[in-house]
Amino acid sequence: MELLHRRILEDGRCFPGGILKVDSFINHQMDPDLMVQIGAEFARRFESAGVNKILTIEASGIAPAIMMGAQMHLPVVFVKKKQPKTMEHMLVSSVRSFTKNRTYTVCISADFLTAADRIVFIDDFLAFGNAARGIIDLCNQAGATIAGMGFIIEKAFQGGGDYLRNLGIDVQSLAKVTSLEDCRIELA
């Protein structure tokens, strides 16, 4: 994903503490052309995984998951960070946000995540793997199978990718940041 790498290096901003800000093209203001390419690349990487559903977590994973779903003609379900009053039969887990430094209780309707589902989880970032751990927990509760996980950007130095790969999960990252030392962005 040459375009993604170029945008990270040109438009990404680094902050102390291992924070990479890509809000001008990924997770606040979005570049729709880039999102279409990201969705197509995830679809290509997971086309033979036998997936019947795409899962994400609100909010920044929704756009790439929808683009992938459109390419693969699959439903996309997003895990919510607040329980709607109308949600019944829900599965619940906790997710710690690295960027926001808080823990969220996340939920999904058991009607939309079942033992019949073979899912791919899509998100914008993989850092310590906290969101992915919550998804693993929800899938375990439902009896769903995780066919893989895709991330737009993996901060490889924070260990989440290693953790997930050690569990045997097929992790596909479109860009890997190897260092943010001295606020310089280095990509693999």
N, C-alpha and C positions, 0 to 999 in steps of 0.2 A: 504494500500500500504506500507507494511513493508519495502520493498526494497527501495522505495523512501525516507521514513523516515530515514532509515539507511544512505543513501547517503547524505542527507541534513546534518545530524549530523556529519558524518565523513568527508565529502568533501566540505561542504558549508563553506563560510567565511563571517564574519560579519564586517561591517564598520560603523562608527558613522553616525547618522542620519537615522537609520532604513533601511540600505541597506544590503541585503543578496545576496552574490555572489555565484552563482551556475554554473558558466561558464565552469567548468571542466567536467560537465555531462549533462547540459540541454540547455544552451543558447549561447554557443560558440563552445566548443567541446561537441559532443553529444554521449551519450551511447545508441546505437541503440537497444540493448536488453531491456533497461529500457523504451525507447520510445514505443516499441511494447507493453509492459505491460501497459503503460499509455494509449495508444490508445484503448487497449482491455477493460480497466477499465472504460474509458469514454463511450465506446460503450455499456457496460453492464448497466451503470447508466442511459443512455438515450435511451435504446432500445425500450421502450414503449411510447416514447414522440411523435411519429408520425412525425419525422423529415424527410425532403427531401433534406436538404443541410446543410453543415457545413461551418461556417464562421470563419475566423481568421484575424489577422492583422500582416503585416510583421514586424519582421522576425521571432521572437522566437516562435510564435504560430504555424508556418507552420508544423514543424515536428510532434507534437502531433496530430494536426488536420488531417494530411495525414494518420497517423497510425489509427486514429479513422475512417476516411473515408474508408480505406481499409477493416476494420473489418465490417463496416455497408454497404459497397458497395454504398456509396453516394459521390456526387461531393463535392469538397472542394474549396472554393473561398477565396482568401486572399485580404483584403483591402490594397491598396497601399499607401505608404507615399509620393510618388511622382507621379504626373500625367504624364502618358505616352502620347506622341504626338498622338498616334493612338487611344486613348480612346475617344469614343463618348458616348453621352447620360449618363453622369456620375452624380452620387450623391456625395456630398462633405460634410465633417464635419471637426471639429477641435478636436485634441486630445493633451492633455498636458502630456508629459513624466516626471514622477517623477524622474527616474534615470538620464535622460539626461538634465533635467531642461530646456526643451524647448517645444514649441507648434508646432505640425505638422498639416498641412492640409492633410487629408486623403481622398481617393476617391475609388469608386467602380463603375463599369459599371452597369447601370440600366438594362442591358440585363441579368446580373447574380444575381440580387437581385430584386425580384418582389413581388407583392401582393400574388402570388401563393406559395411563399416560407414560410416554417416553419423551422426555423433555430435553430441550437445550435452554440453558440460562444465559441471557445476554445482559451485559451491563457496560457502563462507560469506563469504569476504572476497576482494576484489581490491585489492591495495596496489601493489606494484611489478610484479606479473604473473609472479612467479617460478614458481608452481605451474602457471599457464597455459602458460608456456614449456616446462615439462617435458611437459605434455600434448601440446603441438604437436609436440615432438620424438618422442614415442611414436607419435602418429598418422602422422607422416611415415615413421617406420620401418615401420609396418604398411601404409601406403598408404591409410589411412582418411581420410575427408573430415570436416572440422569444419564443421558447419552453424551453430554458434553457441556462445556461452558465457554462462552466467547466474551472477550473483553476488548473494547476499543484500545485502551491503554493499560498495560501492566507495568507497575512500578516493581521491577524484578528484585530490587534491593530490599524490599519490605517483606518478602517471604511468602506471601499468599499463594503465588503460583506454585512454589515448591510444595507447600502443604497440600494443595489440591491434587497435584500430579502424584504425590506420594500415596494419595487415596485411590489412585488409578483412574482419575477423571481425565478425560480428553480436554485439555485446556488450550484454546486457540486465542492468542492475543495478536491484534493487528499491528501494534507497536509496543516495543519493550523499552522502557526507560531504565537504563543501567545505573545512572547516577544523577543526582541533583546537587552534588557537592558544590559549595561556593555559588549556589544558584546558577549553575551552568547545566543545561539540559543535555544529557548524553543518551543516545539511542543505540540499541544493539544493531 
